Amino acid sequence: MTGYLIAAVTDVKDASLYERYKPLVPASLQAFNGTYLTRSGSVTVLEGSWHPERIVVVRFESAARAMQWWASEEYREARRMRQAATETNMIVVEGVA
């Protein structure tokens, strides 16, 4: 069953580091057959108090594959950079059959 990784960047603490992080991610996603569905244009809040600066949604062949990517050697250094540069909420959710 398809898995989706959803990341909401709520604060960019180090814009320079975050800009260095961004180009590192696509190759790591490709290694796990991850496909961007959105890399955030504008975010419009319709309800609630959630106001992320940026939303990223990535489709994987399964939720397990998404978690493998997140924990992978290919993404490890980039993940450390993002964690240092931003405040991010991230989840993995299974798609529907």
C-alpha positions in Angstrom: 0.0 0.0 0.0 1.3 3.4 -0.9 2.9 5.5 1.9 3.1 9.3 2.1 5.6 11.3 4.0 4.3 14.7 5.0 6.6 17.3 6.4 5.6 20.7 7.7 8.3 23.2 8.3 7.1 25.5 10.9 10.2 27.6 11.4 13.5 28.1 9.5 16.1 28.9 12.1 19.1 28.9 9.6 18.1 29.8 6.1 21.6 29.3 4.7 21.9 25.8 6.1 18.4 25.0 4.9 19.3 26.1 1.3 22.3 23.8 1.4 20.1 20.9 2.6 17.4 21.2 -0.2 19.5 20.0 -3.1 20.8 17.0 -1.2 17.3 15.4 -0.9 16.2 14.5 -4.4 18.9 11.9 -5.0 18.2 10.2 -1.6 14.5 10.1 -2.5 15.2 8.6 -5.9 17.2 5.8 -4.3 14.0 4.8 -2.5 11.6 5.5 -5.3 10.2 8.5 -3.5 8.3 11.1 -5.6 7.6 14.6 -4.6 3.9 15.5 -4.8 4.4 19.0 -3.5 7.4 20.9 -2.3 5.3 23.8 -1.2 4.3 26.8 -3.0 2.0 29.0 -1.0 0.2 27.4 2.0 -3.4 28.5 2.7 -4.8 27.7 6.1 -8.5 26.9 5.9 -9.1 25.9 9.5 -7.2 25.7 12.8 -4.0 27.2 14.1 -1.5 25.3 12.0 0.6 27.7 10.0 3.6 25.9 8.4 6.0 27.9 6.3 6.4 25.0 3.9 4.7 21.6 3.2 6.4 18.7 1.5 4.5 15.6 0.5 6.4 12.6 -0.9 4.9 9.3 -2.2 6.6 6.0 -1.6 5.6 2.5 -2.6 4.8 1.9 1.1 4.9 3.5 4.5 7.7 1.1 5.4 9.8 2.3 2.4 9.2 6.0 3.5 10.6 5.1 7.0 13.5 3.2 5.4 14.4 6.4 3.5 14.2 8.6 6.6 16.5 6.3 8.5 18.8 5.7 5.5 22.5 6.4 5.1 21.6 8.2 1.9 19.5 10.8 3.9 21.4 10.8 7.2 23.6 13.9 6.7 20.8 15.8 5.0 18.5 14.9 7.8 20.9 16.3 10.4 21.2 19.5 8.4 17.4 19.9 8.2 17.0 19.2 11.9 19.6 21.9 12.7 18.2 24.4 10.3 14.4 24.1 10.9 11.6 23.2 13.2 9.7 20.4 11.4 6.8 18.2 12.0 6.9 15.0 9.9 4.6 12.0 9.6 4.3 8.9 7.5 0.8 7.8 6.6 -0.5 4.8 4.6 -2.6 5.5 1.5 -5.9 3.9 0.8 -6.3 0.7 -1.3 
